[in-house]
Amino acid sequence: MRFQITLLAIALSALSASTANAKLPPVSDETKAKADEAAAKTAWSDKVANYKLCQSMDRVAATYLDRARAAGHSVQPVATPPCTDPGPFSYTPAEPKPIEASGAHSPPQTASTPPSTTQPAAGTKP
């Protein structure tokens, strides 16, 4: 019985390994745009959460200082940077550069010599 379970586990792992090697179709531009927008929205919501956390920490610190002063303790507040509000969510998709404007084809200067010579490479190196 134990041998059969081991054999079944090996067969299942081999089957799952063969299906994991299948290629996925290429991602469409629309799907990439949706993923970029979702990433931007997630980053914005993280900023909002940090802003709310900063506000709540300021309220807790203010309450602590008030209670400590009321109890007669001399407590000095620590200077902290102010909380920054991220504002409303706005997303503008980045427009891809055309290939010609990306500078991927050739260097910007004009060629002054041909790219190859008749001299063998072995003769140019010492």
DSSP file (Angstrom, degrees, kcal/mol; ACC not computed):
  #  RESIDUE AA STRUCTURE BP1 BP2  ACC     N-H-->O    O-->H-N    N-H-->O    O-->H-N    TCO  KAPPA ALPHA  PHI   PSI    X-CA   Y-CA   Z-CA
    1    1 A M     >        0   0    0      0, 0.0     4,-1.8     0, 0.0     5,-0.2   0.000 360.0 360.0 360.0 -42.5    0.0    0.0    0.0
    2    2 A R  H  >  +     0   0    0      1,-0.2     4,-2.1     2,-0.2     5,-0.2   0.885 360.0  53.5 -64.3 -37.8    2.8    2.4    0.9
    3    3 A F  H  > S+     0   0    0      1,-0.2     4,-2.5     2,-0.2    -1,-0.2   0.882 106.8  52.2 -63.0 -39.7    4.5    1.7   -2.4
    4    4 A Q  H  > S+     0   0    0      2,-0.2     4,-2.4     1,-0.2    -1,-0.2   0.880 108.8  49.5 -66.3 -38.7    1.3    2.5   -4.3
    5    5 A I  H  X S+     0   0    0     -4,-1.8     4,-2.4     2,-0.2    -1,-0.2   0.911 112.0  48.5 -66.8 -41.1    1.0    5.9   -2.6
    6    6 A T  H  X S+     0   0    0     -4,-2.1     4,-2.2     2,-0.2    -2,-0.2   0.920 112.2  48.6 -63.7 -43.5    4.6    6.7   -3.3
    7    7 A L  H  X S+     0   0    0     -4,-2.5     4,-2.2     1,-0.2    -2,-0.2   0.892 111.2  50.3 -62.9 -40.8    4.2    5.7   -7.0
    8    8 A L  H  X S+     0   0    0     -4,-2.4     4,-2.4     2,-0.2    -1,-0.2   0.897 109.6  50.8 -64.7 -41.0    1.0    7.8   -7.2
    9    9 A A  H  X S+     0   0    0     -4,-2.4     4,-2.1     2,-0.2    -2,-0.2   0.894 110.8  48.8 -64.5 -39.9    2.8   10.8   -5.7
   10   10 A I  H  X S+     0   0    0     -4,-2.2     4,-2.1     2,-0.2    -2,-0.2   0.909 111.7  49.5 -65.5 -41.8    5.7   10.5   -8.2
   11   11 A A  H  X S+     0   0    0     -4,-2.2     4,-2.2     1,-0.2    -2,-0.2   0.910 111.5  48.4 -64.6 -42.5    3.2   10.2  -11.1
   12   12 A L  H  X S+     0   0    0     -4,-2.4     4,-2.5     2,-0.2    -1,-0.2   0.893 111.3  49.6 -66.2 -39.2    1.3   13.3  -10.0
   13   13 A S  H  X S+     0   0    0     -4,-2.1     4,-1.9     2,-0.2    -1,-0.2   0.885 111.2  49.5 -67.9 -36.7    4.5   15.4   -9.6
   14   14 A A  H  X S+     0   0    0     -4,-2.1     4,-1.7     2,-0.2    -2,-0.2   0.892 111.8  49.3 -66.3 -39.5    5.6   14.3  -13.0
   15   15 A L  H  X S+     0   0    0     -4,-2.2     4,-1.5     1,-0.2    -2,-0.2   0.917 112.4  46.4 -65.9 -43.6    2.3   15.3  -14.5
   16   16 A S  H  X S+     0   0    0     -4,-2.5     4,-1.3     1,-0.2    -1,-0.2   0.843 110.1  54.6 -70.1 -31.3    2.3   18.7  -12.8
   17   17 A A  H  X S+     0   0    0     -4,-1.9     4,-0.6     1,-0.2    -1,-0.2   0.867 107.1  50.7 -68.7 -35.5    5.9   19.3  -13.9
   18   18 A S  H  < S+     0   0    0     -4,-1.7     3,-0.4     1,-0.2    -1,-0.2   0.850 111.0  47.7 -72.7 -32.4    5.0   18.7  -17.5
   19   19 A T  H >< S+     0   0    0     -4,-1.5     3,-1.1     1,-0.2    -1,-0.2   0.747 103.0  63.4 -78.6 -22.0    2.0   21.1  -17.4
   20   20 A A  H 3< S+     0   0    0     -4,-1.3    -1,-0.2     1,-0.2    -2,-0.2   0.717  94.6  61.8 -73.1 -19.2    4.1   23.8  -15.7
   21   21 A N  T 3< S+     0   0    0     -4,-0.6    -1,-0.2    -3,-0.4    -2,-0.2   0.468  76.4 117.3 -85.6  -1.3    6.3   24.0  -18.8
   22   22 A A    <   -     0   0    0     -3,-1.1     2,-0.3    -4,-0.1    -3,-0.0  -0.402  68.9-117.7 -67.7 142.7    3.5   25.1  -21.1
   23   23 A K        -     0   0    0     -2,-0.1    -1,-0.1     1,-0.0    -2,-0.1  -0.597  21.1-135.4 -84.3 141.5    4.0   28.6  -22.6
   24   24 A L        -     0   0    0     -2,-0.3     3,-0.1     1,-0.1    -1,-0.0  -0.622  29.0-100.5 -89.1 153.2    1.5   31.3  -21.8
   25   25 A P        -     0   0    0      0, 0.0    -1,-0.1     0, 0.0     3,-0.1  -0.367  50.7 -87.6 -68.8 155.5    0.1   33.5  -24.6
   26   26 A P        -     0   0    0      0, 0.0     2,-0.3     0, 0.0    -3,-0.0  -0.295  47.0-105.2 -63.5 148.8    1.7   37.0  -24.8
   27   27 A V        -     0   0    0     -3,-0.1     2,-0.1     1,-0.1    -3,-0.0  -0.580  35.3-127.4 -78.5 133.0    0.2   39.7  -22.7
   28   28 A S     >  -     0   0    0     -2,-0.3     4,-2.1     1,-0.1     5,-0.1  -0.320  18.0-114.4 -77.7 163.2   -2.0   42.2  -24.6
   29   29 A D  H  > S+     0   0    0      1,-0.2     4,-2.4     2,-0.2     5,-0.2   0.858 116.8  55.3 -64.8 -35.5   -1.5   45.9  -24.4
   30   30 A E  H  > S+     0   0    0      2,-0.2     4,-2.1     1,-0.2    -1,-0.2   0.900 108.0  48.2 -65.2 -40.5   -4.9   46.3  -22.8
   31   31 A T  H  > S+     0   0    0      2,-0.2     4,-2.2     1,-0.2    -2,-0.2   0.891 111.0  50.9 -67.0 -39.4   -4.0   43.9  -20.1
   32   32 A K  H  X S+     0   0    0     -4,-2.1     4,-2.4     2,-0.2    -2,-0.2   0.907 109.8  50.5 -63.0 -41.5   -0.7   45.7  -19.5
   33   33 A A  H  X S+     0   0    0     -4,-2.4     4,-2.3     1,-0.2    -2,-0.2   0.901 110.6  48.8 -64.4 -40.9   -2.5   49.0  -19.2
   34   34 A K  H  X S+     0   0    0     -4,-2.1     4,-2.4     2,-0.2    -1,-0.2   0.896 111.5  49.8 -65.2 -39.4   -4.9   47.5  -16.7
   35   35 A A  H  X S+     0   0    0     -4,-2.2     4,-2.2     2,-0.2    -2,-0.2   0.893 110.4  50.1 -66.4 -39.3   -2.1   46.1  -14.7
   36   36 A D  H  X S+     0   0    0     -4,-2.4     4,-2.2     2,-0.2    -2,-0.2   0.906 111.8  48.1 -64.4 -41.4   -0.3   49.5  -14.7
   37   37 A E  H  X S+     0   0    0     -4,-2.3     4,-2.4     2,-0.2    -2,-0.2   0.899 110.9  50.7 -66.5 -39.6   -3.4   51.3  -13.5
   38   38 A A  H  X S+     0   0    0     -4,-2.4     4,-2.2     2,-0.2    -2,-0.2   0.887 110.3  50.0 -64.6 -38.1   -3.9   48.7  -10.8
   39   39 A A  H  X S+     0   0    0     -4,-2.2     4,-2.3     2,-0.2    -2,-0.2   0.896 111.2  48.9 -66.4 -39.6   -0.3   49.2   -9.6
   40   40 A A  H  X S+     0   0    0     -4,-2.2     4,-2.2     2,-0.2    -2,-0.2   0.902 111.6  49.1 -65.9 -40.5   -0.8   52.9   -9.6
   41   41 A K  H  X S+     0   0    0     -4,-2.4     4,-2.5     2,-0.2    -2,-0.2   0.884 110.8  50.5 -67.4 -37.6   -4.0   52.6   -7.6
   42   42 A T  H  X S+     0   0    0     -4,-2.2     4,-2.0     2,-0.2    -2,-0.2   0.913 110.2  49.5 -64.9 -42.7   -2.3   50.3   -5.1
   43   43 A A  H  X S+     0   0    0     -4,-2.3     4,-1.8     2,-0.2    -2,-0.2   0.899 112.2  48.8 -63.2 -39.8    0.6   52.7   -4.6
   44   44 A W  H  X S+     0   0    0     -4,-2.2     4,-2.3     1,-0.2    -2,-0.2   0.914 109.7  50.8 -66.0 -42.8   -1.9   55.5   -4.1
   45   45 A S  H  X S+     0   0    0     -4,-2.5     4,-2.3     1,-0.2    -1,-0.2   0.847 107.9  54.0 -66.7 -30.7   -3.9   53.5   -1.5
   46   46 A D  H  X S+     0   0    0     -4,-2.0     4,-2.3     2,-0.2    -1,-0.2   0.903 108.5  49.4 -64.6 -40.4   -0.6   52.8    0.3
   47   47 A K  H  X S+     0   0    0     -4,-1.8     4,-2.1     2,-0.2    -2,-0.2   0.893 110.6  50.1 -65.2 -39.1    0.0   56.5    0.5
   48   48 A V  H  X S+     0   0    0     -4,-2.3     4,-2.5     2,-0.2    -2,-0.2   0.914 110.2  50.1 -64.3 -42.6   -3.5   57.1    1.8
   49   49 A A  H  X S+     0   0    0     -4,-2.3     4,-2.3     1,-0.2    -2,-0.2   0.901 110.9  49.1 -63.7 -40.4   -3.0   54.4    4.5
   50   50 A N  H  X S+     0   0    0     -4,-2.3     4,-2.4     2,-0.2    -1,-0.2   0.875 110.2  52.0 -65.7 -36.7    0.3   56.0    5.5
   51   51 A Y  H  X S+     0   0    0     -4,-2.1     4,-2.2     2,-0.2    -2,-0.2   0.929 111.3  45.9 -64.4 -45.7   -1.3   59.4    5.7
   52   52 A K  H  X S+     0   0    0     -4,-2.5     4,-2.3     1,-0.2    -2,-0.2   0.880 112.2  51.7 -65.9 -37.4   -4.1   58.1    7.9
   53   53 A L  H  X S+     0   0    0     -4,-2.3     4,-2.4     2,-0.2    -1,-0.2   0.912 109.1  50.6 -63.8 -42.2   -1.6   56.3   10.1
   54   54 A C  H  X S+     0   0    0     -4,-2.4     4,-2.1     1,-0.2    -2,-0.2   0.913 110.4  49.7 -61.8 -43.1    0.4   59.5   10.5
   55   55 A Q  H  X S+     0   0    0     -4,-2.2     4,-2.1     1,-0.2    -1,-0.2   0.916 111.3  48.3 -62.6 -43.0   -2.7   61.4   11.5
   56   56 A S  H  X S+     0   0    0     -4,-2.3     4,-2.3     1,-0.2    -1,-0.2   0.880 110.0  51.9 -68.1 -35.8   -3.6   58.8   14.1
   57   57 A M  H  X S+     0   0    0     -4,-2.4     4,-2.4     2,-0.2    -1,-0.2   0.881 108.8  51.6 -66.0 -36.3    0.0   58.8   15.5
   58   58 A D  H  X S+     0   0    0     -4,-2.1     4,-2.4     2,-0.2    -2,-0.2   0.906 109.9  49.1 -64.6 -41.0   -0.2   62.6   15.8
   59   59 A R  H  X S+     0   0    0     -4,-2.1     4,-2.3     2,-0.2    -2,-0.2   0.912 112.0  48.1 -64.6 -42.2   -3.5   62.2   17.7
   60   60 A V  H  X S+     0   0    0     -4,-2.3     4,-2.5     2,-0.2    -2,-0.2   0.918 112.5  48.7 -64.1 -43.2   -2.1   59.6   20.1
   61   61 A A  H  X S+     0   0    0     -4,-2.4     4,-2.5     2,-0.2    -2,-0.2   0.903 111.2  49.9 -64.0 -40.7    1.0   61.7   20.7
   62   62 A A  H  X S+     0   0    0     -4,-2.4     4,-2.4     2,-0.2    -1,-0.2   0.909 111.4  48.7 -64.7 -41.5   -1.1   64.8   21.4
   63   63 A T  H  X S+     0   0    0     -4,-2.3     4,-2.4     2,-0.2     5,-0.2   0.913 111.5  50.0 -63.7 -42.7   -3.3   62.9   23.9
   64   64 A Y  H  X S+     0   0    0     -4,-2.5     4,-2.6     2,-0.2    -2,-0.2   0.925 111.1  48.5 -61.9 -45.0   -0.2   61.5   25.6
   65   65 A L  H  X S+     0   0    0     -4,-2.5     4,-2.5     1,-0.2     5,-0.2   0.912 111.5  50.0 -63.0 -42.1    1.3   65.0   25.9
   66   66 A D  H  X S+     0   0    0     -4,-2.4     4,-2.1     1,-0.2    -1,-0.2   0.927 113.8  44.8 -62.2 -44.4   -1.9   66.4   27.3
   67   67 A R  H  X S+     0   0    0     -4,-2.4     4,-1.5     2,-0.2    -2,-0.2   0.882 113.2  50.5 -68.5 -37.6   -2.2   63.6   29.9
   68   68 A A  H  <>S+     0   0    0     -4,-2.6     5,-2.5    -5,-0.2     4,-0.3   0.900 112.3  46.8 -67.7 -39.6    1.4   63.9   30.9
   69   69 A R  H ><5S+     0   0    0     -4,-2.5     3,-1.0     1,-0.2    -2,-0.2   0.869 110.1  53.4 -69.4 -35.7    1.2   67.6   31.4
   70   70 A A  H 3<5S+     0   0    0     -4,-2.1    -1,-0.2     1,-0.2    -2,-0.2   0.817 106.2  53.7 -67.2 -29.3   -2.0   67.3   33.4
   71   71 A A  T 3<5S-     0   0    0     -4,-1.5    -1,-0.2    -5,-0.1    -2,-0.2   0.509 123.4-107.0 -82.1  -4.6   -0.2   64.8   35.6
   72   72 A G  T < 5S+     0   0    0     -3,-1.0     2,-0.3     1,-0.3    -3,-0.2   0.568  72.8 138.7  93.0   9.3    2.5   67.4   36.2
   73   73 A H      < -     0   0    0     -5,-2.5     2,-0.9    -6,-0.2    -1,-0.3  -0.620  53.6-129.6 -85.4 146.5    5.3   65.8   34.1
   74   74 A S        +     0   0    0     -2,-0.3     2,-0.5     2,-0.0    -5,-0.1  -0.833  38.1 170.8 -97.6 103.4    7.5   68.0   32.0
   75   75 A V        -     0   0    0     -2,-0.9    -6,-0.0   -10,-0.1    -2,-0.0  -0.943  21.5-153.1-117.2 130.4    7.4   66.3   28.6
   76   76 A Q        -     0   0    0     -2,-0.5     2,-0.1     1,-0.0    -2,-0.0  -0.888  21.5-124.3-102.4 129.9    8.9   67.9   25.4
   77   77 A P        -     0   0    0      0, 0.0     2,-0.4     0, 0.0   -15,-0.0  -0.394  22.1-121.5 -70.9 150.2    7.3   66.9   22.1
   78   78 A V        -     0   0    0     -2,-0.1     2,-0.4     1,-0.0     0, 0.0  -0.774  27.2-115.3 -91.2 133.4    9.6   65.5   19.4
   79   79 A A        +     0   0    0     -2,-0.4    -1,-0.0     0, 0.0     0, 0.0  -0.545  42.1 175.0 -71.3 126.2    9.7   67.4   16.1
   80   80 A T        -     0   0    0     -2,-0.4     3,-0.1     3,-0.0     0, 0.0  -0.921  36.6 -96.4-128.2 154.8    8.3   65.2   13.3
   81   81 A P        -     0   0    0      0, 0.0     3,-0.1     0, 0.0     2,-0.0  -0.399  49.9-100.5 -68.3 149.7    7.6   66.1    9.7
   82   82 A P        -     0   0    0      0, 0.0     2,-0.2     0, 0.0   -28,-0.0  -0.298  39.7 -98.1 -69.3 155.7    4.0   67.0    8.9
   83   83 A C        -     0   0    0    -29,-0.1     2,-0.5    -3,-0.1   -32,-0.1  -0.531  36.4-142.4 -71.4 137.5    1.7   64.4    7.4
   84   84 A T        -     0   0    0     -2,-0.2   -30,-0.1   -37,-0.1    -1,-0.0  -0.914   6.3-138.0-109.5 124.7    1.3   64.8    3.6
   85   85 A D        -     0   0    0     -2,-0.5   -37,-0.1     1,-0.1   -38,-0.0  -0.657   4.5-151.6 -79.2 126.0   -2.0   64.2    2.0
   86   86 A P        -     0   0    0      0, 0.0    -1,-0.1     0, 0.0   -38,-0.1   0.658  33.7-144.0 -73.9 -13.4   -1.7   62.2   -1.3
   87   87 A G        -     0   0    0      2,-0.1     3,-0.1   -39,-0.0   -39,-0.0  -0.190  41.4 -28.3  78.8-176.1   -4.8   63.9   -2.7
   88   88 A P  S    S-     0   0    0      0, 0.0     2,-0.3     0, 0.0     0, 0.0  -0.316  76.4 -92.3 -73.0 158.4   -7.4   62.2   -4.9
   89   89 A F        +     0   0    0      2,-0.0     2,-0.4    -2,-0.0   -48,-0.1  -0.513  49.5 169.5 -72.1 131.4   -6.4   59.3   -7.2
   90   90 A S        -     0   0    0     -2,-0.3     2,-0.4   -50,-0.1   -46,-0.0  -0.989  10.4-172.3-142.7 136.7   -5.4   60.3  -10.7
   91   91 A Y        -     0   0    0     -2,-0.4   -54,-0.1     2,-0.0    -2,-0.0  -0.991   7.5-177.8-133.2 125.8   -3.8   58.1  -13.3
   92   92 A T        -     0   0    0     -2,-0.4    -2,-0.0   -55,-0.0     2,-0.0  -0.980  30.7-126.9-120.2 117.6   -2.5   59.1  -16.7
   93   93 A P        -     0   0    0      0, 0.0     2,-0.4     0, 0.0   -60,-0.0  -0.331  24.0-114.7 -65.7 142.8   -1.1   56.2  -18.7
   94   94 A A        -     0   0    0      1,-0.0     0, 0.0    -2,-0.0     0, 0.0  -0.614  25.7-134.1 -77.7 131.4    2.4   56.6  -20.0
   95   95 A E        -     0   0    0     -2,-0.4     2,-0.1     1,-0.1    -1,-0.0  -0.734  22.7-119.5 -87.3 130.9    2.5   56.8  -23.8
   96   96 A P        -     0   0    0      0, 0.0     3,-0.1     0, 0.0    -1,-0.1  -0.398  27.3-114.0 -69.6 145.4    5.2   54.5  -25.3
   97   97 A K        -     0   0    0      1,-0.1     2,-0.1    -2,-0.1     5,-0.1  -0.509  31.7-110.1 -73.6 143.7    7.9   56.3  -27.3
   98   98 A P    >>  -     0   0    0      0, 0.0     4,-1.0     0, 0.0     3,-0.6  -0.425  29.5-113.6 -68.0 154.3    8.0   55.5  -31.0
   99   99 A I  G >4>S+     0   0    0      1,-0.3     5,-0.7     2,-0.2     3,-0.6   0.864 115.3  56.6 -59.5 -37.0   11.0   53.4  -32.0
  100  100 A E  G >45S+     0   0    0      1,-0.2     3,-0.5     2,-0.2    -1,-0.3   0.851 109.0  45.8 -65.4 -33.8   12.5   56.3  -34.0
  101  101 A A  G <45S+     0   0    0     -3,-0.6    -1,-0.2     1,-0.2    -2,-0.2   0.606  97.1  73.5 -85.1 -12.0   12.5   58.6  -31.0
  102  102 A S  G <<5S-     0   0    0     -4,-1.0    -1,-0.2    -3,-0.6    -2,-0.2   0.667  96.5-130.0 -79.5 -14.2   13.9   56.1  -28.6
  103  103 A G  T < 5 +     0   0    0     -3,-0.5    -3,-0.1    -4,-0.5    -2,-0.1   0.731  67.9 129.1  75.6  21.4   17.4   56.3  -30.1
  104  104 A A      < +     0   0    0     -5,-0.7    -4,-0.1     1,-0.1    -5,-0.1   0.650  59.4  60.6 -84.4 -14.6   17.7   52.6  -30.4
  105  105 A H  S    S-     0   0    0     -6,-0.3    -1,-0.1     1,-0.3    -5,-0.1   0.951 113.8 -18.8 -83.1 -50.0   18.7   52.4  -34.0
  106  106 A S  S    S-     0   0    0      2,-0.0    -1,-0.3     0, 0.0     0, 0.0  -0.963  75.0 -80.5-153.5 163.9   22.0   54.3  -34.3
  107  107 A P        -     0   0    0      0, 0.0     4,-0.1     0, 0.0    -4,-0.1  -0.314  43.6-116.2 -67.8 158.1   24.1   56.8  -32.4
  108  108 A P  S    S+     0   0    0      0, 0.0     2,-0.1     0, 0.0    -5,-0.0   0.762  89.1  83.5 -70.8 -24.9   23.1   60.5  -32.9
  109  109 A Q  S    S-     0   0    0      1,-0.1     2,-0.3     0, 0.0     3,-0.0  -0.410  87.8-105.0 -80.1 157.7   26.3   61.6  -34.6
  110  110 A T        -     0   0    0     -2,-0.1     2,-0.2     1,-0.1    -1,-0.1  -0.587  39.0-107.5 -79.5 140.2   26.8   61.2  -38.4
  111  111 A A        -     0   0    0     -2,-0.3    -1,-0.1     1,-0.1     0, 0.0  -0.482  31.1-175.5 -69.9 133.7   29.2   58.3  -39.4
  112  112 A S        +     0   0    0     -2,-0.2    -1,-0.1     1,-0.1    -2,-0.0   0.629  69.9  30.4-103.6 -18.4   32.5   59.6  -40.7
  113  113 A T  S    S-     0   0    0      1,-0.0    -1,-0.1     2,-0.0     0, 0.0  -0.931  93.5 -92.5-134.1 159.3   34.0   56.2  -41.7
  114  114 A P        -     0   0    0      0, 0.0    -2,-0.1     0, 0.0    -1,-0.0  -0.341  37.2-117.0 -67.8 157.1   32.5   53.0  -42.9
  115  115 A P  S    S+     0   0    0      0, 0.0     2,-0.3     0, 0.0    -2,-0.0   0.699  94.5  40.3 -71.6 -17.5   31.7   50.5  -40.2
  116  116 A S        -     0   0    0      2,-0.0     2,-0.3     0, 0.0     0, 0.0  -0.903  66.4-157.9-130.1 159.7   34.2   47.9  -41.6
  117  117 A T        -     0   0    0     -2,-0.3     0, 0.0     2,-0.3     0, 0.0  -0.803  29.5-120.0-126.9 169.9   37.7   48.0  -43.1
  118  118 A T  S    S+     0   0    0     -2,-0.3    -1,-0.0     2,-0.1    -2,-0.0   0.584  85.5  99.6 -86.0 -10.4   39.7   45.7  -45.3
  119  119 A Q  S    S-     0   0    0      1,-0.1    -2,-0.3     2,-0.0     5,-0.1  -0.605  81.7-115.1 -77.6 132.9   42.4   45.3  -42.6
  120  120 A P    >>  -     0   0    0      0, 0.0     3,-0.9     0, 0.0     4,-0.6  -0.326  18.0-121.2 -67.9 151.5   42.0   42.1  -40.6
  121  121 A A  H >> S+     0   0    0      1,-0.3     4,-1.0     2,-0.2     3,-0.8   0.813 110.7  62.0 -62.7 -31.4   41.2   42.3  -36.9
  122  122 A A  H 34 S+     0   0    0      1,-0.2    -1,-0.3     2,-0.2     3,-0.1   0.812 101.2  53.2 -66.3 -28.7   44.4   40.5  -36.0
  123  123 A G  H <4 S+     0   0    0     -3,-0.9    -1,-0.2     1,-0.2    -2,-0.2   0.670 104.9  54.6 -80.4 -17.0   46.5   43.2  -37.5
  124  124 A T  H << S+     0   0    0     -3,-0.8    -1,-0.2    -4,-0.6    -2,-0.2   0.721  97.6  69.9 -88.6 -22.3   44.8   46.0  -35.5
  125  125 A K     <        0   0    0     -4,-1.0     0, 0.0     1,-0.1     0, 0.0  -0.785 360.0 360.0 -99.5 140.0   45.4   44.6  -32.1
  126  126 A P              0   0    0      0, 0.0    -1,-0.1     0, 0.0    -4,-0.1   0.494 360.0 360.0 -73.5 360.0   48.9   44.4  -30.6
